[in-house]
């Protein structure tokens, strides 16, 4: 980090995000100009998510009725109250949570060892005790978990060390956080109901996190063409294309919380036809966006077709898809660790006994691995800086020589024979045609597909105005994000 700016490698995925946005808006612009479908008049459909979600609300009410009838204590609002901006409301929610937990523990003791607290509740308590930005709430929920353990109930233990495998946990310490950064983290917590690892990593650049939170809040929680639970399901579909189990788990939980039918989580085949028809566009946007044509859009918005999309709905879906494709890249690039309440982020086992004066073997191995990774990154940065200095001094003849050398060497490169590990079923069930992936669009000896030249497209002239007409305010939010990333990266990305 240099002053108020950021080097390229610290924001992996942001360039990919802007490229995806450019490809998407160019695609929709071409449809708006050349399609013969009469319905593409560039006017938004004035339907709010609240008008769409009556069935979702009914599903949520029914699920809550079943949950509260079986056990009056467990309600997501018990934890939601901890996310209030008002200190009094947070304190009242904490008291209610403590009373409910202790009541269940006493019931279990009276029933001679029967299970009294469900796994989901224990995991939510673990998450709040580790990731709540309010220190008093963190400490009191941790004490509550300790009380539960003293009553003989096995509690989950968080795995991993910090939000990122690459970044030392000390970087995220609350004591050393800037005031502006801590305020943005609190805002994210009260907005989304949790402080996840992605937010904490982005919080190292508070200005960018602020624009990200505003954009994500608008896409997922404000009024728009798509119902709320559909938005989270589309996010699941996008993350599954990149095998990002982190986002799949995160949005599967949110999907149920906003009233989505849990049966849809059995896989893409269990979703409505209208969502399934989005699959081809999703995989092209994720892996080979240059193959998208206006026919793909026309097939989705053609009037009278089964599972027909309006153009306003489709642009909302496309923004969600590209946003979460890029976010998947960011998660992998920053080595974001699983959440404490996600699979791979916890274990129901007692902590291993270790001497107090020396770290455990696992911690030493993790620290050594992180240190090695950081050394590799630093070496790469030094090499990139050296190459950049050499490039500035190179003549045209030297550039031509380098190009010919790289061209001849690339012919000798053979594809790796190592087959990638298959994704877990919890992810692959949301992605049809899993073998479909990136392929070089300039293969030698093959017909070159139509390509889009960056100089033929301008976000300001094409993308911004189009998206604002179909999905108001999103264009402005994206524009602020692109401008900020360009400034943070010395005008080398996102524009």
Secondary structure, 3 states (H helix, E strand, C coil): CECCECCHHHHCCHHHHHHHHHHHHHHHHHHHHHCCCCCCCCCCCCCCHHHHCHHHHHHHHHHHHHHHHHCCCCCHHHHHHHHCCCHHHHHHHHHHHHHHHHHHHHHHHHCCCCCCCCHHHHHHHHHHHHHCCCHHHHHHHHHHHHHHHHCCCCCCEECCCCCECCCCHHHHCCCCCCHHHHHHHHHHHHHHCCCCHHHHHHHHHHHHHHHHHHHHHHHHHCCCCCCHHHHHHHHHHHHHHCCCHHHHHHHHHHHHHCCCCHHHHHCHHHCCHHHHCCHHHHHHHHHCHHHCCHHHHHHHHCCCCCCCCCHHHHHHHHHHHHHHHHHHHHHHHCCECCCCCCCCCEECCCCCCCCCCCCCHHHHHHHHHHHHHHHHHHHHHHHHHHHHHHHHHCCHHHHHHHHHHHHHHHCCCCCCCCCCCCCCHHHHCCCCCCCCCCCCCCCCCCCCCCCCCHHHCCHHHHHHHHHHHHCCCHHHHHHHHHHHHHHHCCCCCCC
